[in-house]
């Protein structure tokens, strides 16, 4: 039979988990207005593909690092959702902006497919590389 603990440590952990999952839930709607605007107007005028690619790189780095550190998804789930939203926006940009070259599209696909797979499935990556990965996100901002 388990007992319910009301210690301050338990309450603290619960509060932080609620905050973490709430942030993830709210992040689901982060870029929705932008996505809706693009779809309605069928235009991406004024948007830079590089901005969304850079934002995606930062959040991929964060997700990979926190996953590697075996942290709870409530600490980095918003990064995964931001990546997903950026993918949607980039795909819409490719659809509505004829100036984006096929070479650019292929390069972005290759980088954001191979790069995470390398870090997820290549065993023995030294901690120094992982630390560089997360610190490089600061440089990208």
C-alpha positions as CSV (number, residue, x, y, z in Angstrom):
1,X,0.0,0.0,0.0
2,X,1.5,3.3,-1.0
3,X,1.1,6.5,0.9
4,X,0.6,10.0,-0.4
5,X,3.5,12.3,0.5
6,X,2.9,15.9,1.1
7,X,6.4,16.9,1.7
8,X,7.6,20.2,0.2
9,X,10.0,18.2,-2.1
10,X,7.1,16.2,-3.5
11,X,5.0,19.3,-4.0
12,X,8.0,21.1,-5.6
13,X,8.6,18.2,-8.1
14,X,4.9,18.1,-8.9
15,X,4.7,21.8,-9.5
16,X,7.7,21.8,-11.8
17,X,6.3,18.9,-13.8
18,X,3.0,20.7,-14.2
19,X,4.8,23.9,-15.3
20,X,7.0,21.8,-17.8
21,X,4.0,20.0,-19.4
22,X,2.0,23.3,-19.5
23,X,4.9,24.9,-21.5
24,X,4.9,22.0,-23.9
25,X,1.1,22.3,-24.3
26,X,1.2,26.0,-24.9
27,X,4.2,25.6,-27.3
28,X,1.9,23.6,-29.6
29,X,0.3,26.9,-30.6
30,X,3.5,28.9,-30.9
31,X,3.7,29.2,-34.7
32,X,0.1,28.3,-35.5
33,X,-0.9,31.9,-36.4
34,X,2.1,32.1,-38.8
35,X,1.1,28.8,-40.4
36,X,-2.5,29.8,-40.8
37,X,-1.5,33.2,-42.3
38,X,0.8,31.4,-44.9
39,X,-1.9,29.0,-45.8
40,X,-4.6,31.7,-46.2
41,X,-2.5,34.1,-48.1
42,X,-0.6,31.4,-50.1
43,X,2.4,33.7,-49.6
44,X,5.6,33.7,-47.6
45,X,6.6,37.3,-48.5
46,X,8.8,38.8,-45.7
47,X,9.8,35.4,-44.3
48,X,13.4,34.2,-44.4
49,X,13.9,30.5,-44.7
50,X,17.3,30.9,-42.9
51,X,15.5,32.2,-39.8
52,X,13.4,29.0,-39.5
53,X,16.4,26.8,-40.4
54,X,18.5,28.4,-37.7
55,X,15.7,28.2,-35.1
56,X,15.3,24.5,-36.0
57,X,19.0,23.9,-35.6
58,X,19.0,25.4,-32.1
59,X,16.0,23.3,-31.0
60,X,17.4,20.1,-32.6
61,X,20.6,20.7,-30.6
62,X,18.7,21.2,-27.4
63,X,16.5,18.1,-28.0
64,X,19.5,15.9,-28.8
65,X,21.4,17.1,-25.8
66,X,18.6,16.7,-23.3
67,X,17.6,13.3,-24.7
68,X,21.3,12.2,-24.4
69,X,21.3,13.5,-20.8
70,X,18.2,11.3,-20.2
71,X,16.2,14.2,-18.8
72,X,12.5,14.2,-18.6
73,X,10.7,15.2,-21.8
74,X,8.9,17.9,-19.8
75,X,12.3,19.8,-19.9
76,X,12.7,19.7,-23.7
77,X,9.4,18.8,-25.2
78,X,8.8,22.3,-26.4
79,X,11.9,22.1,-28.5
80,X,10.6,19.1,-30.3
81,X,7.3,20.9,-31.0
82,X,9.1,24.0,-32.2
83,X,11.1,21.8,-34.6
84,X,7.9,20.3,-35.9
85,X,6.3,23.7,-36.5
86,X,9.4,25.0,-38.2
87,X,9.3,21.9,-40.5
88,X,5.7,22.8,-41.5
89,X,6.7,26.4,-42.1
90,X,9.7,25.5,-44.2
91,X,7.6,23.0,-46.3
92,X,5.1,25.8,-46.9
93,X,7.9,28.1,-47.9
94,X,9.1,25.6,-50.4
95,X,5.5,25.3,-51.8
96,X,4.9,29.1,-52.1
97,X,8.4,30.5,-52.8
98,X,9.6,29.5,-56.3
99,X,13.0,31.1,-55.6
100,X,14.1,28.4,-53.2
101,X,16.3,26.0,-55.2
102,X,16.1,22.3,-55.3
103,X,19.7,22.2,-54.1
104,X,18.7,24.1,-51.0
105,X,15.8,21.8,-50.3
106,X,17.9,18.7,-50.6
107,X,20.7,20.1,-48.4
108,X,18.3,21.1,-45.7
109,X,16.6,17.6,-45.8
110,X,20.0,15.8,-45.7
111,X,21.4,17.9,-42.8
112,X,18.3,17.7,-40.6
113,X,17.9,13.9,-41.3
114,X,21.5,12.8,-41.0
115,X,22.6,15.1,-38.2
116,X,20.1,14.0,-35.6
117,X,20.4,10.3,-36.6
118,X,24.2,10.5,-36.2
119,X,23.9,11.8,-32.6
120,X,21.1,9.5,-31.7
121,X,22.6,6.2,-33.0
122,X,26.4,6.7,-33.0
123,X,27.6,5.3,-29.7
124,X,30.6,6.6,-27.8
125,X,30.3,10.3,-28.6
126,X,32.5,12.0,-26.0
127,X,30.9,14.3,-23.4
128,X,33.0,17.2,-24.7
129,X,31.2,16.9,-28.1
130,X,27.8,16.9,-26.3
131,X,28.8,20.0,-24.3
132,X,29.9,21.7,-27.5
133,X,26.6,20.8,-29.1
134,X,24.6,22.5,-26.4
135,X,26.9,25.5,-26.1
136,X,26.9,26.0,-29.9
137,X,23.2,26.7,-29.6
138,X,24.0,29.8,-27.6
139,X,26.3,31.0,-30.4
140,X,23.5,30.5,-33.0
141,X,21.2,32.9,-31.2
